[in-house]
């Protein structure tokens, strides 16, 4: 895993850094989820999405948020990781 490789590259102090690096990873993951959810609700509000009375624009935005956007962002993450030669 990338986390294990990163800790290993730190050298002899890596045993003491494992917990801290895992904590940072967990915090960043939670922040990413919070930002994604917040932006999703804002975008759905902008297109006047109403779950009880859905319109075509709202349903399209919902489909994009759950389908297309995650694929695009994961693709960008892969492109950003390519120079590291870890994938």
Buried (B, 14 or more C-beta within 10 A) or exposed (E): EEEEEBBEEEEEEBEEBBEEBEEEEEEEEEEEEEEBEEEBEEBBEEBEBEEEEEEEEBEEBBEBBEEEBEEEEEEEEEEEEEEEEEE
